[in-house]
Amino acid sequence: MLWELAVKEGYGLNSTIAPAAVGENTVYTVTDPERDPPQSFRACLDAQLAPDICRQLGLTADDLFVCSDAALTDTLAANLALQCRLKTV
C-alpha cells in the first residue's frame, strides 16, 4: 500500500521507505532522492493514532501526512488538518 501511495503522490520507484516507532504507532517516511531537493512524506497505516501524533512527529504546514480514515476521530482529523497537509486512505 505504501508503494501505491508513493506513486500516486508522484514519487519515483527509487524512493525509500523507512519505518519508525513513534509512541505506540509505526510511521513510515517515504523519501524520493531523485527530486531536487529530495522530498518526503510520512504515512501511518495503524488502526488507531495517538492523539498527539502531530506533536510527536513535529509536523508543519508543509508536511504531508497520510493515514487511514478509520484511525481518525473528528477532533484528531481537525487538528491534523490545521497543522499539516492531511490525506486519508
N, C-alpha and C positions, 0 to 999 in steps of 0.2 A: 504494500500500500504506500510506503514511503517513496518508492521509486515513481509510482504513478503521480503522487503529489508533486514531486520534484519536476517531472516532465511537464505537468500541467502549469507549473509556475515558470516554465521556460528555462529550467536548469538543465545542463548537459549531462550526458551519460558518464562523464568523468567526475561527476560530483562525488563527494564523500559523505557518508552518514556515520555520525559518531554518537553513540548512546551515552547518557549520563544520568546518574541518580540525583534527583532534585527533591529532597524531602522524601515523601512517600511515592512520588511519581518518577517514571522514566521519560526523559525528554531527549529527543534526537535533534542534533544540529546537522542540517544539510547544507553543505558548502560547495559552491561551484568555483573552482580555482581559475577557470578559463574566462570568467567575467573580469572586467577591469573597471574598478577594483573588485577583488573577489567578494562575492555576496553570499549570504547565508540566511536561512530561516530556521525556526525551531518548531517541532511538532511533538505532541504528546497524544498517544492513542489509548491511554488508560481509560477505564470506565468511569473514573471519578477524579476530579482535580482538587488539589489542595486549595483552600480559599485564598491563600497568599502566594500562589504560584507566580504571579506577575512580579511581586517584590523579590521572591527568591531568584528569579531569572534576571532581574534588572532590566526588564523590557522597557523600551522607549517608544515614542510615537512612530519612529522609523522602522521598528522591528516587526516582522511578520511572525505570527504565532498561529499554528494550525492545531485544532483538536477536534475531538468527537463532539457533536452537538449534544448528545445524551449525557456527556460528562459535565455540562454546564448547568448551573442554576441560573435563574434570571438575574440575580444580583451579580454573580461572578461574570456572566456574559457582558453585562453593562459595564462593570469595572474594567474588564479586559479590553473592551471596545474603546474605552476612553483612554487607555494607557498604551495600546499598541494596535497594529493592524491585525485584527482577528478574522480568521476564516475557519469555518467548521465543515466537517465531512460527515 
